[in-house]
Amino acid sequence: MKHTHLLRRRMLLVQAAGAVLVLATLPGCGFALRGAPKFAFESLRLQGSENTPVARELQQTLTDAGVRMFGTALPASPEGETGQVVLTVLADQRERSVVGQTAAGQVRELQLRTRFRFHLATAAGKPLLEETELLLERDISFTETAVLAKEAEEALLYRDMQSHIVQQVMRRLAAVSAL
């Protein structure tokens, strides 16, 4: 009994030492947690379709990252500042299409799409990011007996795609090196 307890204790020590060794070597291989993005600008004016779900989440994410936000739906700056760069939202669409049916014509599979198109320029109009379209698609099975559950799943998938698009836009904005 005592021997088994000591053996277990040694195995735990070996496992802990192995975990520490793995964690200690991660920075040496180039692995690093993604930190807060650094931007070449301090303020941004959002225009176009600025009251869509993706645009609202993008506004919040940029504000949380320390960027001052301006736009028609946002409060005006007391100094009259309009933003160093202008992000124009050209399209923010959600699409839903049937991709699978039974022999009786009942819907069995849907495809959900979120499409976000934008471009970025300086306040003077110099292009920083050409028109960019981000498109995410998700497939979802469908059954008429679980319509409410499928609606909830669909809403969750749209929110997930929205967050992924915001993160992709944030990475593209962080890649702008100079104004």
N, C-alpha and C positions, 0 to 999 in steps of 0.2 A: 504494500500500500504506500509506504513512504517512498520507495523507489519510483513508483509510477508518478507520484506528485513531483518529485525532483526532475524526472524526465519531461513532464509537461512544462515545468518552469523553464528548463533549458530550451525547449522548443520555442516557447514564447519569446525568450531572449534572442534567439537566433532569428526569428521572424521580425522582431522589432529592429534588430541590427540591419537586416536586409532592407527593410523599408527605409531606414535612415540613409543607407548607402544609395539606394535608388533616388531618393529625394535630393541628396547632396550632389548627384551627378547631373540632374536635369538642367541647371543653369549652364553647365559646361557644354551641353549639346545645342544650345541656342533656344531652348524652351523658355518662354516667359509668359506670364499671364498678361492678357491684353488689358492695358490700363486705360485711363481716360484719354480720349483723342486730343491732340494738339492741333489747333487751327491757325491758319495764316491770317485770320481776321478775328475781330473782337465783337462785331455786330453784323447782323444779317436782317435784311428786309425780305419777308415772304410775300409773294404776290401770286395772283392767279387763283386757282382752286385751293384757298387756304383754310376752308372750313370743312374739309373732308376728314375721315378718320385717320388716314396716314399722315396728312399735313398737321393735324392737331397733336398726334403722338410725336412727330418730328419736332414741332415747336417745343414741346415739353422736354424732349431729350436734349435738344440744343440748349435750352435754358438751364437744365440741370448740369450741362457741361460748361456753363459759364459764359455762353454767348448771349449778348443782348439782342432781343428779338423786336422787330418792327413789322407792322403790316396794318391793313385796314381793319382787321378784326382785333388788333392788339392796341393797348394804350399808346398814345403818342408820347414822344420824348419831350421833356420840357425845354431842352436845348435845340429842338428842331432837327435832331439827327435822324437820318433815314436809313442808316446802315452802310457798312463798307462794301458789302456784296449783296446781290439781289438773287434770290432763289425763286425762279418762276415755276410754279406747278402747272404743267400743261394738261395733265390728265391724271385722274385718280379714280379708277373704275374697278368695280367688282362684277364678275361675270359668272354665270352658272349655266352649264349646258348638259344635256343628257348624252351619255356616251354608251350606255348599255340598256337593252330592253329584253324582256322575256318574249317568248313566242306569242304570248297573248297581248303584247304591246305595253306591259307594265314596266315602269322605270325600275331598273336594278342598279344602275351606277351613274353618278353625276361627276362632272369635273368642275371644280371651283377655280377661278382665276382672279388674281389681283394684279392690276396693271398700273404702274406709276411712271409718268413721264415728266421730266424736269430739265431745266438748264440753269447754269450759274454764271453770273457776270459781275463785274465790278459795278459800282454805282455809276461810273462814267460810261458803262456799256461794253467794256472789253470782255470778251468771252473767256471764262475760266474753265468751264466744263461744257462741252457741246451738248446738244439735246441727247438725253439718255433715257432709255426705256427699261424699266425693270419689270419682269413678268414672272410671277410664281403661280404654279398650278398644283392642285391637290385633287386626288380622286377619292370619292367617298361612295360606299355602297348605300343603297336606299331600299327601304322596305316600307310599305304602306301601313304595316301594323305597328311601327314604331316611329311615327312621324314626329312627335315632340322630341324624342331622344335624338333623332337625326337632325332636327333643326338646331338643337343645342350643340351637337357635334359640328355642324356647319358653321355656326357662330364662332366656336372655339378655333376651327381651322382658319377662318378669316382673320381672327385676332392674331393667330400665330404668324400667318403670312404678312400681316401688317407690321408686326414687330421685326420680322426678317428684312422687310424692305427698308424700314427705318434704319436698321443697323447697316445695310448696304449703302444707303445714302450717306450716313455718318462716315463710313470708311472712305467714300469718294470725296466728301468735303474735307476730310483730314488729309487726303492725298494732294490737295491744292497747296503748292509750296510757296508761291509768291503771288502778290496782287499786282 
